[in-house]
Structure formats: C-alpha cells, structure tokens
Amino acid sequence: MANTTTPGSTATRRNLAHVARHILERHADFRRLFPGNSVSLLGSSVTTVALPLAAALTLHTSSVYMGLLKAASAAQTSRIRDL
C-alpha cells in the first residue's frame, strides 16, 4: 500500500510534533538554552533601539550627534567582530 501521508497532511504534522516533543524531552540542555538565547536576542534588539533613544531624550542631541553615535557604535561592533 502506498504512503497515505502527504507533506501537508494532518498526520504528517502530528508525526513531526511527536518527533519534536520526543527530542525536547531527551535534551534538557536545549530546553534551557533556547529560552535563554531568545531572551538574550530580545534584549540585544531592544538595546539597539533604546540606547540611542535614551541618549537623544536625555542629552537633547541633534541628528548630527545621533549619526556620530551610530557610527561609533558600528565601528566598535565591526572591530569586535574582527578579533
């Protein structure tokens, strides 16, 4: 008899969910790593927006100074990546 599960079928999705659940049950380290990494990425994304905004509101800077702040941040990031 031919395989009755097509790639988009409910049975295939159920089987994939079962396999994923089985893998996550066996690998406790991944269950801790994934949420921790997700929170870290969210914090990095918020910092990218919040730090320049806080500088602009606190220091009452102009667009020129904001551009210099962004350039300094980009230069620092590229320098760290080169190491």
C-alpha positions in Angstrom: 0.0 0.0 0.0 1.3 3.5 -0.8 2.2 6.1 1.8 -1.0 8.0 2.6 0.6 10.9 4.4 1.3 13.9 2.1 3.8 16.6 3.2 1.0 19.0 4.3 -1.3 16.4 5.8 -2.5 16.4 9.4 -0.9 13.0 10.1 2.5 14.3 8.9 2.2 17.4 11.2 1.2 15.2 14.1 4.2 12.9 13.4 6.6 15.9 13.3 5.1 17.3 16.5 5.6 13.9 18.2 9.3 13.7 17.0 10.0 17.2 18.2 8.4 16.6 21.6 10.5 13.4 21.9 13.7 15.2 21.1 13.0 18.0 23.5 12.2 15.5 26.3 15.6 13.9 25.8 17.7 17.0 25.6 17.2 19.1 28.7 20.1 21.3 27.9 18.4 22.5 24.8 15.3 23.3 26.7 17.3 25.7 28.9 19.4 27.1 26.0 16.6 28.0 23.7 14.6 30.3 26.0 17.8 31.8 27.4 19.1 32.6 23.9 15.7 34.0 22.9 15.7 36.4 25.9 19.3 37.4 25.0 18.4 38.2 21.4 15.3 40.2 22.5 17.5 42.2 24.9 20.0 42.9 22.2 17.3 44.1 19.8 15.7 46.4 22.5 19.1 47.9 23.3 19.7 48.7 19.6 16.7 51.0 19.7 16.6 52.0 23.4 20.2 53.2 23.8 20.2 55.8 21.1 16.6 56.9 22.0 17.7 57.4 25.7 20.7 59.4 24.5 18.6 61.6 22.4 16.0 62.2 25.1 18.4 62.7 27.9 21.1 64.7 26.2 18.8 66.6 23.8 21.1 65.8 20.9 20.8 66.8 17.3 20.6 64.4 14.3 24.3 65.1 13.7 25.3 63.8 17.1 23.0 60.8 16.7 24.7 60.0 13.5 28.1 60.1 15.2 26.8 57.9 18.0 25.6 55.4 15.5 28.9 55.5 13.5 30.9 55.0 16.7 28.6 52.0 17.7 29.0 50.4 14.2 32.8 50.9 14.3 33.0 49.3 17.7 30.9 46.3 16.6 33.0 45.8 13.5 36.2 46.0 15.5 35.0 43.4 18.0 34.0 41.0 15.1 37.5 41.3 13.6 39.1 40.0 16.8 
